[in-house]
Amino acid sequence: LLSGYHDRLLNDFHIDYQQNRFVLFPKRTDQNFRSVELQFKGNRLVFMRMIDTLGQSSMLHLSGVLVNAPIDPRLFQFKPPKGVDVMNHA
């Protein structure tokens, strides 16, 4: 749903719609979560709750989300710490 691979959703998840929220249950048992709950306001994600296989719940409330906003590439410059070897697999 978030990755853009909408055609795979029905293959990978049971999807339920409850109280303005989508609840996804993985069909495979080897997943790290029992369910993911998503709530949208228009086309923007505003709430997400993940329940893992131990029953632990993680909730995210999103606000001020900017879609496709320009990002300064300098924010993603990797500078390895001193003494770290970096291997290139080019």
Biopython code that builds the backbone (N, CA, C, O; Angstrom):
import numpy as np
from Bio.PDB.StructureBuilder import StructureBuilder

atoms = [
    (1, "LEU", "N", (0.828, -1.193, 0.000)),
    (1, "LEU", "CA", (0.000, 0.000, 0.000)),
    (1, "LEU", "C", (0.864, 1.244, 0.000)),
    (1, "LEU", "O", (0.539, 2.227, -0.666)),
    (2, "LEU", "N", (1.952, 1.213, 0.735)),
    (2, "LEU", "CA", (2.845, 2.375, 0.791)),
    (2, "LEU", "C", (3.948, 2.300, -0.259)),
    (2, "LEU", "O", (4.482, 3.331, -0.669)),
    (3, "SER", "N", (4.291, 1.108, -0.693)),
    (3, "SER", "CA", (5.393, 0.952, -1.634)),
    (3, "SER", "C", (4.986, 1.163, -3.075)),
    (3, "SER", "O", (5.844, 1.332, -3.941)),
    (4, "GLY", "N", (3.694, 1.158, -3.348)),
    (4, "GLY", "CA", (3.231, 1.345, -4.714)),
    (4, "GLY", "C", (2.959, 0.049, -5.446)),
    (4, "GLY", "O", (2.500, 0.084, -6.587)),
    (5, "TYR", "N", (3.222, -1.088, -4.836)),
    (5, "TYR", "CA", (2.964, -2.383, -5.464)),
    (5, "TYR", "C", (1.568, -2.861, -5.083)),
    (5, "TYR", "O", (1.407, -3.867, -4.391)),
    (6, "HIS", "N", (0.564, -2.122, -5.547)),
    (6, "HIS", "CA", (-0.815, -2.412, -5.173)),
    (6, "HIS", "C", (-1.285, -3.788, -5.630)),
    (6, "HIS", "O", (-2.099, -4.419, -4.955)),
    (7, "ASP", "N", (-0.786, -4.255, -6.763)),
    (7, "ASP", "CA", (-1.213, -5.552, -7.283)),
    (7, "ASP", "C", (-0.779, -6.706, -6.383)),
    (7, "ASP", "O", (-1.421, -7.756, -6.386)),
    (8, "ARG", "N", (0.286, -6.537, -5.621)),
    (8, "ARG", "CA", (0.789, -7.599, -4.741)),
    (8, "ARG", "C", (0.069, -7.646, -3.397)),
    (8, "ARG", "O", (0.160, -8.638, -2.674)),
    (9, "LEU", "N", (-0.648, -6.569, -3.063)),
    (9, "LEU", "CA", (-1.302, -6.508, -1.754)),
    (9, "LEU", "C", (-2.243, -7.679, -1.516)),
    (9, "LEU", "O", (-2.179, -8.330, -0.473)),
    (10, "LEU", "N", (-3.107, -7.944, -2.469)),
    (10, "LEU", "CA", (-4.085, -9.015, -2.285)),
    (10, "LEU", "C", (-3.424, -10.382, -2.248)),
    (10, "LEU", "O", (-3.960, -11.310, -1.642)),
    (11, "ASN", "N", (-2.278, -10.520, -2.881)),
    (11, "ASN", "CA", (-1.548, -11.789, -2.826)),
    (11, "ASN", "C", (-0.880, -12.006, -1.478)),
    (11, "ASN", "O", (-0.781, -13.137, -1.002)),
    (12, "ASP", "N", (-0.423, -10.923, -0.866)),
    (12, "ASP", "CA", (0.379, -11.024, 0.351)),
    (12, "ASP", "C", (-0.395, -10.797, 1.649)),
    (12, "ASP", "O", (0.052, -11.207, 2.720)),
    (13, "PHE", "N", (-1.567, -10.137, 1.552)),
    (13, "PHE", "CA", (-2.290, -9.748, 2.764)),
    (13, "PHE", "C", (-3.787, -9.991, 2.650)),
    (13, "PHE", "O", (-4.372, -9.910, 1.570)),
    (14, "HIS", "N", (-4.383, -10.289, 3.788)),
    (14, "HIS", "CA", (-5.833, -10.196, 3.939)),
    (14, "HIS", "C", (-6.069, -8.746, 4.347)),
    (14, "HIS", "O", (-5.422, -8.252, 5.271)),
    (15, "ILE", "N", (-6.974, -8.067, 3.680)),
    (15, "ILE", "CA", (-7.199, -6.640, 3.953)),
    (15, "ILE", "C", (-8.616, -6.447, 4.453)),
    (15, "ILE", "O", (-9.577, -6.930, 3.856)),
    (16, "ASP", "N", (-8.725, -5.740, 5.545)),
    (16, "ASP", "CA", (-10.019, -5.428, 6.139)),
    (16, "ASP", "C", (-10.120, -3.910, 6.261)),
    (16, "ASP", "O", (-9.116, -3.220, 6.440)),
    (17, "TYR", "N", (-11.325, -3.413, 6.162)),
    (17, "TYR", "CA", (-11.551, -1.978, 6.306)),
    (17, "TYR", "C", (-12.434, -1.779, 7.520)),
    (17, "TYR", "O", (-13.596, -2.184, 7.522)),
    (18, "GLN", "N", (-11.884, -1.149, 8.563)),
    (18, "GLN", "CA", (-12.588, -0.980, 9.835)),
    (18, "GLN", "C", (-12.488, 0.473, 10.281)),
    (18, "GLN", "O", (-11.384, 0.997, 10.434)),
    (19, "GLN", "N", (-13.604, 1.118, 10.487)),
    (19, "GLN", "CA", (-13.641, 2.467, 11.071)),
    (19, "GLN", "C", (-12.662, 3.425, 10.385)),
    (19, "GLN", "O", (-11.825, 4.042, 11.045)),
    (20, "ASN", "N", (-12.770, 3.543, 9.075)),
    (20, "ASN", "CA", (-11.924, 4.430, 8.276)),
    (20, "ASN", "C", (-10.449, 4.042, 8.287)),
    (20, "ASN", "O", (-9.587, 4.873, 8.004)),
    (21, "ARG", "N", (-10.158, 2.800, 8.606)),
    (21, "ARG", "CA", (-8.777, 2.336, 8.617)),
    (21, "ARG", "C", (-8.659, 1.022, 7.860)),
    (21, "ARG", "O", (-9.549, 0.173, 7.906)),
    (22, "PHE", "N", (-7.550, 0.877, 7.171)),
    (22, "PHE", "CA", (-7.237, -0.387, 6.522)),
    (22, "PHE", "C", (-6.426, -1.213, 7.500)),
    (22, "PHE", "O", (-5.481, -0.709, 8.107)),
    (23, "VAL", "N", (-6.782, -2.467, 7.658)),
    (23, "VAL", "CA", (-6.009, -3.367, 8.511)),
    (23, "VAL", "C", (-5.522, -4.501, 7.621)),
    (23, "VAL", "O", (-6.319, -5.196, 6.991)),
    (24, "LEU", "N", (-4.217, -4.680, 7.576)),
    (24, "LEU", "CA", (-3.594, -5.709, 6.749)),
    (24, "LEU", "C", (-3.061, -6.817, 7.633)),
    (24, "LEU", "O", (-2.354, -6.569, 8.610)),
    (25, "PHE", "N", (-3.413, -8.051, 7.274)),
    (25, "PHE", "CA", (-2.944, -9.238, 7.980)),
    (25, "PHE", "C", (-2.129, -10.062, 6.989)),
    (25, "PHE", "O", (-2.646, -10.443, 5.939)),
    (26, "PRO", "N", (-0.868, -10.345, 7.301)),
    (26, "PRO", "CA", (-0.047, -11.113, 6.353)),
    (26, "PRO", "C", (-0.575, -12.532, 6.187)),
    (26, "PRO", "O", (-0.999, -13.168, 7.153)),
    (27, "LYS", "N", (-0.542, -13.015, 4.959)),
    (27, "LYS", "CA", (-0.975, -14.384, 4.673)),
    (27, "LYS", "C", (0.106, -15.386, 5.048)),
    (27, "LYS", "O", (-0.198, -16.522, 5.414)),
    (28, "ARG", "N", (1.370, -14.970, 4.960)),
    (28, "ARG", "CA", (2.474, -15.872, 5.318)),
    (28, "ARG", "C", (2.730, -15.794, 6.815)),
    (28, "ARG", "O", (2.586, -14.733, 7.423)),
    (29, "THR", "N", (3.102, -16.894, 7.394)),
    (29, "THR", "CA", (3.332, -16.949, 8.836)),
    (29, "THR", "C", (4.758, -16.556, 9.230)),
    (29, "THR", "O", (5.063, -16.457, 10.418)),
    (30, "ASP", "N", (5.625, -16.334, 8.254)),
    (30, "ASP", "CA", (7.019, -16.001, 8.571)),
    (30, "ASP", "C", (7.260, -14.487, 8.647)),
    (30, "ASP", "O", (8.407, -14.042, 8.598)),
    (31, "GLN", "N", (6.211, -13.714, 8.765)),
    (31, "GLN", "CA", (6.337, -12.260, 8.879)),
    (31, "GLN", "C", (6.645, -11.860, 10.323)),
    (31, "GLN", "O", (6.416, -12.641, 11.247)),
    (32, "ASN", "N", (7.157, -10.664, 10.514)),
    (32, "ASN", "CA", (7.513, -10.166, 11.843)),
    (32, "ASN", "C", (6.369, -9.436, 12.522)),
    (32, "ASN", "O", (6.552, -8.878, 13.604)),
    (33, "PHE", "N", (5.201, -9.428, 11.914)),
    (33, "PHE", "CA", (4.080, -8.715, 12.505)),
    (33, "PHE", "C", (2.781, -9.475, 12.276)),
    (33, "PHE", "O", (2.646, -10.242, 11.323)),
    (34, "ARG", "N", (1.832, -9.243, 13.173)),
    (34, "ARG", "CA", (0.502, -9.838, 13.057)),
    (34, "ARG", "C", (-0.417, -8.991, 12.192)),
    (34, "ARG", "O", (-1.218, -9.514, 11.418)),
    (35, "SER", "N", (-0.290, -7.672, 12.332)),
    (35, "SER", "CA", (-1.142, -6.783, 11.545)),
    (35, "SER", "C", (-0.513, -5.403, 11.435)),
    (35, "SER", "O", (0.325, -5.006, 12.245)),
    (36, "VAL", "N", (-0.946, -4.691, 10.409)),
    (36, "VAL", "CA", (-0.571, -3.298, 10.204)),
    (36, "VAL", "C", (-1.867, -2.551, 9.926)),
    (36, "VAL", "O", (-2.658, -2.937, 9.066)),
    (37, "GLU", "N", (-2.060, -1.490, 10.663)),
    (37, "GLU", "CA", (-3.271, -0.679, 10.536)),
    (37, "GLU", "C", (-2.873, 0.679, 9.972)),
    (37, "GLU", "O", (-1.947, 1.316, 10.472)),
    (38, "LEU", "N", (-3.571, 1.119, 8.932)),
    (38, "LEU", "CA", (-3.245, 2.377, 8.263)),
    (38, "LEU", "C", (-4.483, 3.250, 8.183)),
    (38, "LEU", "O", (-5.570, 2.772, 7.857)),
    (39, "GLN", "N", (-4.317, 4.527, 8.481)),
    (39, "GLN", "CA", (-5.422, 5.468, 8.343)),
    (39, "GLN", "C", (-4.953, 6.629, 7.474)),
    (39, "GLN", "O", (-3.855, 7.156, 7.654)),
    (40, "PHE", "N", (-5.795, 7.011, 6.540)),
    (40, "PHE", "CA", (-5.478, 8.089, 5.616)),
    (40, "PHE", "C", (-6.457, 9.240, 5.803)),
    (40, "PHE", "O", (-7.613, 9.047, 6.178)),
    (41, "LYS", "N", (-5.968, 10.420, 5.536)),
    (41, "LYS", "CA", (-6.818, 11.606, 5.448)),
    (41, "LYS", "C", (-6.628, 12.096, 4.020)),
    (41, "LYS", "O", (-5.585, 12.656, 3.682)),
    (42, "GLY", "N", (-7.636, 11.885, 3.186)),
    (42, "GLY", "CA", (-7.450, 12.096, 1.758)),
    (42, "GLY", "C", (-6.491, 11.039, 1.257)),
    (42, "GLY", "O", (-6.728, 9.847, 1.452)),
    (43, "ASN", "N", (-5.415, 11.453, 0.614)),
    (43, "ASN", "CA", (-4.420, 10.483, 0.132)),
    (43, "ASN", "C", (-3.151, 10.480, 0.982)),
    (43, "ASN", "O", (-2.128, 9.935, 0.568)),
    (44, "ARG", "N", (-3.212, 11.081, 2.159)),
    (44, "ARG", "CA", (-2.034, 11.143, 3.035)),
    (44, "ARG", "C", (-2.194, 10.226, 4.240)),
    (44, "ARG", "O", (-3.232, 10.206, 4.902)),
    (45, "LEU", "N", (-1.144, 9.477, 4.499)),
    (45, "LEU", "CA", (-1.111, 8.609, 5.664)),
    (45, "LEU", "C", (-0.988, 9.466, 6.920)),
    (45, "LEU", "O", (-0.087, 10.299, 7.016)),
    (46, "VAL", "N", (-1.894, 9.264, 7.891)),
    (46, "VAL", "CA", (-1.853, 10.057, 9.119)),
    (46, "VAL", "C", (-1.648, 9.193, 10.367)),
    (46, "VAL", "O", (-1.289, 9.707, 11.426)),
    (47, "PHE", "N", (-1.876, 7.881, 10.241)),
    (47, "PHE", "CA", (-1.743, 7.002, 11.408)),
    (47, "PHE", "C", (-1.329, 5.615, 10.941)),
    (47, "PHE", "O", (-1.787, 5.123, 9.909)),
    (48, "MET", "N", (-0.455, 4.998, 11.721)),
    (48, "MET", "CA", (-0.031, 3.631, 11.426)),
    (48, "MET", "C", (0.226, 2.918, 12.746)),
    (48, "MET", "O", (0.883, 3.451, 13.641)),
    (49, "ARG", "N", (-0.305, 1.699, 12.850)),
    (49, "ARG", "CA", (-0.036, 0.867, 14.030)),
    (49, "ARG", "C", (0.383, -0.508, 13.540)),
    (49, "ARG", "O", (-0.270, -1.113, 12.689)),
    (50, "MET", "N", (1.488, -0.987, 14.095)),
    (50, "MET", "CA", (1.985, -2.314, 13.772)),
    (50, "MET", "C", (1.943, -3.154, 15.043)),
    (50, "MET", "O", (2.380, -2.717, 16.107)),
    (51, "ILE", "N", (1.419, -4.349, 14.917)),
    (51, "ILE", "CA", (1.420, -5.279, 16.048)),
    (51, "ILE", "C", (2.300, -6.449, 15.645)),
    (51, "ILE", "O", (2.034, -7.133, 14.657)),
    (52, "ASP", "N", (3.357, -6.669, 16.427)),
    (52, "ASP", "CA", (4.301, -7.727, 16.082)),
    (52, "ASP", "C", (3.821, -9.079, 16.577)),
    (52, "ASP", "O", (2.758, -9.187, 17.188)),
    (53, "THR", "N", (4.603, -10.096, 16.313)),
    (53, "THR", "CA", (4.204, -11.466, 16.652)),
    (53, "THR", "C", (4.169, -11.726, 18.147)),
    (53, "THR", "O", (3.603, -12.729, 18.581)),
    (54, "LEU", "N", (4.763, -10.846, 18.946)),
    (54, "LEU", "CA", (4.707, -10.980, 20.404)),
    (54, "LEU", "C", (3.555, -10.170, 21.008)),
    (54, "LEU", "O", (3.350, -10.177, 22.221)),
    (55, "GLY", "N", (2.802, -9.466, 20.140)),
    (55, "GLY", "CA", (1.681, -8.663, 20.615)),
    (55, "GLY", "C", (2.054, -7.237, 20.974)),
    (55, "GLY", "O", (1.209, -6.473, 21.439)),
    (56, "GLN", "N", (3.320, -6.867, 20.763)),
    (56, "GLN", "CA", (3.756, -5.499, 21.034)),
    (56, "GLN", "C", (3.206, -4.575, 19.953)),
    (56, "GLN", "O", (3.187, -4.928, 18.774)),
    (57, "SER", "N", (2.760, -3.394, 20.362)),
    (57, "SER", "CA", (2.152, -2.444, 19.437)),
    (57, "SER", "C", (3.024, -1.207, 19.300)),
    (57, "SER", "O", (3.484, -0.652, 20.298)),
    (58, "SER", "N", (3.252, -0.775, 18.062)),
    (58, "SER", "CA", (3.969, 0.465, 17.773)),
    (58, "SER", "C", (3.021, 1.352, 16.989)),
    (58, "SER", "O", (2.486, 0.943, 15.958)),
    (59, "MET", "N", (2.809, 2.585, 17.483)),
    (59, "MET", "CA", (1.898, 3.508, 16.815)),
    (59, "MET", "C", (2.644, 4.745, 16.350)),
    (59, "MET", "O", (3.502, 5.275, 17.056)),
    (60, "LEU", "N", (2.305, 5.191, 15.161)),
    (60, "LEU", "CA", (2.890, 6.396, 14.588)),
    (60, "LEU", "C", (1.760, 7.330, 14.178)),
    (60, "LEU", "O", (0.851, 6.927, 13.452)),
    (61, "HIS", "N", (1.813, 8.563, 14.634)),
    (61, "HIS", "CA", (0.888, 9.604, 14.201)),
    (61, "HIS", "C", (1.711, 10.561, 13.347)),
    (61, "HIS", "O", (2.697, 11.126, 13.820)),
    (62, "LEU", "N", (1.312, 10.742, 12.101)),
    (62, "LEU", "CA", (2.078, 11.564, 11.177)),
    (62, "LEU", "C", (1.369, 12.893, 10.941)),
    (62, "LEU", "O", (0.158, 12.929, 10.721)),
    (63, "SER", "N", (2.122, 13.968, 10.988)),
    (63, "SER", "CA", (1.569, 15.291, 10.712)),
    (63, "SER", "C", (2.625, 16.110, 9.976)),
    (63, "SER", "O", (3.821, 15.840, 10.080)),
    (64, "GLY", "N", (2.175, 17.088, 9.249)),
    (64, "GLY", "CA", (3.099, 17.939, 8.511)),
    (64, "GLY", "C", (3.863, 17.199, 7.437)),
    (64, "GLY", "O", (4.978, 17.591, 7.093)),
    (65, "VAL", "N", (3.292, 16.144, 6.902)),
    (65, "VAL", "CA", (3.969, 15.335, 5.885)),
    (65, "VAL", "C", (3.986, 16.099, 4.565)),
    (65, "VAL", "O", (2.955, 16.599, 4.115)),
    (66, "LEU", "N", (5.144, 16.186, 3.959)),
    (66, "LEU", "CA", (5.297, 16.808, 2.648)),
    (66, "LEU", "C", (5.553, 15.709, 1.628)),
    (66, "LEU", "O", (6.494, 14.927, 1.769)),
    (67, "VAL", "N", (4.727, 15.653, 0.616)),
    (67, "VAL", "CA", (4.860, 14.621, -0.419)),
    (67, "VAL", "C", (5.709, 15.164, -1.559)),
    (67, "VAL", "O", (5.438, 16.236, -2.099)),
    (68, "ASN", "N", (6.731, 14.415, -1.910)),
    (68, "ASN", "CA", (7.634, 14.748, -3.020)),
    (68, "ASN", "C", (8.299, 16.112, -2.850)),
    (68, "ASN", "O", (8.568, 16.799, -3.836)),
    (69, "ALA", "N", (8.561, 16.499, -1.623)),
    (69, "ALA", "CA", (9.271, 17.756, -1.375)),
    (69, "ALA", "C", (10.739, 17.575, -1.747)),
    (69, "ALA", "O", (11.294, 16.494, -1.549)),
    (70, "PRO", "N", (11.368, 18.605, -2.279)),
    (70, "PRO", "CA", (12.791, 18.477, -2.607)),
    (70, "PRO", "C", (13.616, 18.249, -1.340)),
    (70, "PRO", "O", (13.345, 18.830, -0.289)),
    (71, "ILE", "N", (14.617, 17.399, -1.465)),
    (71, "ILE", "CA", (15.490, 17.071, -0.335)),
    (71, "ILE", "C", (16.925, 17.418, -0.720)),
    (71, "ILE", "O", (17.409, 17.024, -1.781)),
    (72, "ASP", "N", (17.578, 18.140, 0.133)),
    (72, "ASP", "CA", (18.964, 18.530, -0.100)),
    (72, "ASP", "C", (19.838, 17.277, -0.095)),
    (72, "ASP", "O", (19.886, 16.579, 0.918)),
    (73, "PRO", "N", (20.530, 16.968, -1.195)),
    (73, "PRO", "CA", (21.363, 15.757, -1.256)),
    (73, "PRO", "C", (22.467, 15.727, -0.209)),
    (73, "PRO", "O", (22.986, 14.655, 0.103)),
    (74, "ARG", "N", (22.836, 16.883, 0.342)),
    (74, "ARG", "CA", (23.869, 16.905, 1.382)),
    (74, "ARG", "C", (23.417, 16.191, 2.647)),
    (74, "ARG", "O", (24.248, 15.807, 3.470)),
    (75, "LEU", "N", (22.104, 16.007, 2.815)),
    (75, "LEU", "CA", (21.601, 15.283, 3.980)),
    (75, "LEU", "C", (21.955, 13.803, 3.938)),
    (75, "LEU", "O", (21.884, 13.119, 4.959)),
    (76, "PHE", "N", (22.337, 13.300, 2.762)),
    (76, "PHE", "CA", (22.590, 11.881, 2.589)),
    (76, "PHE", "C", (24.044, 11.573, 2.263)),
    (76, "PHE", "O", (24.333, 10.563, 1.622)),
    (77, "GLN", "N", (24.943, 12.413, 2.687)),
    (77, "GLN", "CA", (26.357, 12.148, 2.483)),
    (77, "GLN", "C", (26.857, 11.238, 3.594)),
    (77, "GLN", "O", (26.690, 11.527, 4.779)),
    (78, "PHE", "N", (27.469, 10.143, 3.193)),
    (78, "PHE", "CA", (27.976, 9.178, 4.162)),
    (78, "PHE", "C", (29.449, 9.456, 4.429)),
    (78, "PHE", "O", (30.268, 9.490, 3.510)),
    (79, "LYS", "N", (29.764, 9.652, 5.690)),
    (79, "LYS", "CA", (31.152, 9.838, 6.105)),
    (79, "LYS", "C", (31.448, 8.745, 7.122)),
    (79, "LYS", "O", (30.996, 8.810, 8.265)),
    (80, "PRO", "N", (32.212, 7.737, 6.698)),
    (80, "PRO", "CA", (32.490, 6.635, 7.628)),
    (80, "PRO", "C", (33.322, 7.116, 8.812)),
    (80, "PRO", "O", (34.192, 7.974, 8.661)),
    (81, "PRO", "N", (33.052, 6.567, 9.973)),
    (81, "PRO", "CA", (33.862, 6.915, 11.149)),
    (81, "PRO", "C", (35.313, 6.492, 10.949)),
    (81, "PRO", "O", (35.612, 5.587, 10.170)),
    (82, "LYS", "N", (36.191, 7.153, 11.655)),
    (82, "LYS", "CA", (37.618, 6.839, 11.579)),
    (82, "LYS", "C", (37.859, 5.380, 11.951)),
    (82, "LYS", "O", (37.322, 4.890, 12.944)),
    (83, "GLY", "N", (38.666, 4.691, 11.154)),
    (83, "GLY", "CA", (39.000, 3.301, 11.427)),
    (83, "GLY", "C", (38.032, 2.294, 10.804)),
    (83, "GLY", "O", (38.201, 1.089, 10.991)),
    (84, "VAL", "N", (37.030, 2.762, 10.074)),
    (84, "VAL", "CA", (36.058, 1.856, 9.446)),
    (84, "VAL", "C", (36.456, 1.628, 7.995)),
    (84, "VAL", "O", (36.742, 2.584, 7.275)),
    (85, "ASP", "N", (36.477, 0.365, 7.556)),
    (85, "ASP", "CA", (36.745, 0.039, 6.164)),
    (85, "ASP", "C", (35.435, 0.031, 5.393)),
    (85, "ASP", "O", (34.441, -0.530, 5.854)),
    (86, "VAL", "N", (35.433, 0.651, 4.221)),
    (86, "VAL", "CA", (34.260, 0.666, 3.366)),
    (86, "VAL", "C", (34.580, -0.127, 2.109)),
    (86, "VAL", "O", (35.583, 0.127, 1.442)),
    (87, "MET", "N", (33.730, -1.078, 1.794)),
    (87, "MET", "CA", (33.933, -1.918, 0.618)),
    (87, "MET", "C", (32.947, -1.519, -0.463)),
    (87, "MET", "O", (31.758, -1.353, -0.191)),
    (88, "ASN", "N", (33.427, -1.367, -1.671)),
    (88, "ASN", "CA", (32.576, -1.033, -2.811)),
    (88, "ASN", "C", (32.336, -2.295, -3.629)),
    (88, "ASN", "O", (33.287, -3.000, -3.966)),
    (89, "HIS", "N", (31.100, -2.585, -3.948)),
    (89, "HIS", "CA", (30.757, -3.754, -4.766)),
    (89, "HIS", "C", (30.236, -3.258, -6.112)),
    (89, "HIS", "O", (29.088, -3.513, -6.478)),
    (90, "ALA", "N", (31.079, -2.559, -6.829)),
    (90, "ALA", "CA", (30.651, -1.999, -8.111)),
    (90, "ALA", "C", (31.026, -2.892, -9.245)),
    (90, "ALA", "O", (30.742, -2.576, -10.400)),
]
sb = StructureBuilder()
sb.init_structure("model")
sb.init_model(0)
sb.init_chain("A")
sb.init_seg("    ")
for serial, (resi, resn, name, xyz) in enumerate(atoms, 1):
    if name == "N":
        sb.init_residue(resn, " ", resi, " ")
    sb.init_atom(name, np.array(xyz, "f"), 0.0, 1.0, " ", f" {name:<3s}", serial, name[0])
structure = sb.get_structure()
